[in-house]
Amino acid sequence: MNVPPTGLPFDDIRNVLRALPLRDDDAIAQVRERDAQLTKPAGALGRLEEIVEWLAGWQGQAVPTVDRPLIAVFAANHGVTARGVSAYPADVTRQMVENFAAGGAAVNQIALQAGAGLKVFDLALDMPTPDICAGDALSEAECAATMAFGMEAIAGGADLLCVGEMGIGNTTIAAALSCALFGGAPEDWVGPGTGVAGDAMTRKIETVKTALDHHGQALRDPLEALRRVGGRELAAIAGAILAARHQRIPVLLDGFVATAAAAVLYKLDEGALDHCLAAHCAAEPAHGRLLAALGKKPLLDLGMRLGEGSGAALAISIVKAALATHTGMATFDQAGVSSPLD
Amino acid sequence: MNVPPTGLPFDDIRNVLRALPLRDDDAIAQVRERDAQLTKPAGALGRLEEIVEWLAGWQGQAVPTVDRPLIAVFAANHGVTARGVSAYPADVTRQMVENFAAGGAAVNQIALQAGAGLKVFDLALDMPTPDICAGDALSEAECAATMAFGMEAIAGGADLLCVGEMGIGNTTIAAALSCALFGGAPEDWVGPGTGVAGDAMTRKIETVKTALDHHGQALRDPLEALRRVGGRELAAIAGAILAARHQRIPVLLDGFVATAAAAVLYKLDEGALDHCLAAHCAAEPAHGRLLAALGKKPLLDLGMRLGEGSGAALAISIVKAALATHTGMATFDQAGVSSPLD
């Protein structure tokens, strides 16, 4: 795949979507053949077996690897925060990026525990995107360039990608984008985020409603929705997911915001997220709704609502354990264990 | 706690239950105080926060550890297999114990991945317990001695215990025991186990019904139910869980069989399992029913139904990650991150 460094227009994004690599069903068949010989009843490892098939099918190899998992966190700021939609001041985006760099955030600890690499990308934090109630978050050129940045960001040979984000105000953005993509009322998609309630929640719902009214029918096109009511970290995540598909890197989706970014690709091509597993269902109520719309069943459901890739990072250990059982277990023959009676 | 080496009668078991250590609420208060200062919105790590409180409360220290997690797998054989209730021949119990020793089973791989110790205890595999439809699985002396064995088995300084089992036929045993403890019909508690269906499933249901009819009212006492329709691995697990409470070791429960063993303690004292978390909900349908009866919400729900401690072992990584976030994250002050607006 050729990724121009800047200014990729939406037509080129659409072309990248037309040439998506398919799942390697031969690799999956080989996984299933080995699985049937392992010293356990057929199917007894449940979703762990499904995880190995997913890794094999999208890596395109019968013996997949999770040797270089990467957590990519994209950070951006949003003009919509001026409307009082978040429990935290917008400065916290940059402060948290510094906290990631210093190793002090939750995702740092989970990444260490999982043996995963962590890369944090600061997307012009000093230039918040315009308020989506009054203008477009991004121009087409900016949006496509940010998607291209996201594509480049994952270069370097990861064999599993977790996508996460940091951006005060971005559950408002994700709610507007989800509502634009899937319909329903703003209140279906707006939740507490970092912890708003009462008047702030009312403002958040009103903000989404105002933004959707402002942009109107233009939001029917998923890429237009992304650039008009989205934001830089969402565009970069969409780009990273697309590049991962081309590079045969399976993707673990994090929470509501990351999943909303992924949903743009789904609306462009319902198969575009087939290489993605939902790592978890976040406590943000709209995340479950969004996952259902995408047909994704989350691996974990632990009431987390932090973002920053933390839920996806947590699932890496599950993926590693699944792969370890597949590659490391003995077969019935090797272990001298009797097969089922019938 | 003094644990006599053999022949502990049920009265002594009841005495051990009367002196259960309580949760250390001071340790939990200290965890909460630190948690409130960590660079994340309050509650944003969901059940990860709850896990740290659980570790602290039961270890009795504000900074808990998971440095020496131990997976204890107890294996035993059951005369009831002669009734054709399992998809596998009874020989498989010993074969799998040898597979554990050789490192070829699923739990070996998951243990390695989680950095956990694994101990497998062979409980007189050459002497299957009598068919529960016609006699008692264990005498009182045998049952108490096996519980004492389970108590001893976990000695050695683990700071987190996973209890698991291996025993062809033991989902039939667990169904009979659960039905004795919680009522309902045999078919409410009987499931496919290693993979029975059709006639074998009918035989399995009939077997449970016959066993319950044979023992009748004697099953009203939980310890009597354990010795009459239980088995050695279940008695050992109950003992291990009880000893862990006294040694301030939090416990991760594995699947249906391990949970049925734990349920005996619950029926003796509803607080006896407060130091236990349900690691996962197994695919065996009765497991969800049993967890609900115990008021336990599982951490994972991945369609696993293997036993051998595999689900509990898988949850160790989640517990470790939870603890890592709590101990390793920066505070708002340390990181220079702004607090919430209100």
Interface residues (C-beta under 8 A of the other chain):
Chain A: L38 T39 K40 P41 A42 G43 A44 L45 G46 R47 L48 S86 A87 Y88 P89 D91 V92 Q95 M96 E98 N99 A102 G103 G104 A105 A106 N108 Q109 I110 L112 Q113 A114 T194 G195 A283 L299 L300 D301 L302 G303 M304 R305 L306 S310 L314 S317 I318 K320 A321 A324 T325 G328 M329 A330 Q334 A335 G336 V337 S338 P340 L341 D342
Chain B: L38 T39 K40 P41 A42 G43 A44 L45 G46 R47 L48 S86 A87 Y88 P89 D91 V92 Q95 M96 E98 N99 A102 G103 G104 A105 A106 N108 Q109 I110 L112 Q113 A114 T194 G195 A283 L299 L300 D301 L302 G303 M304 R305 L306 S310 L314 S317 I318 K320 A321 A324 T325 G328 M329 A330 Q334 A335 G336 V337 S338 P340 L341 D342
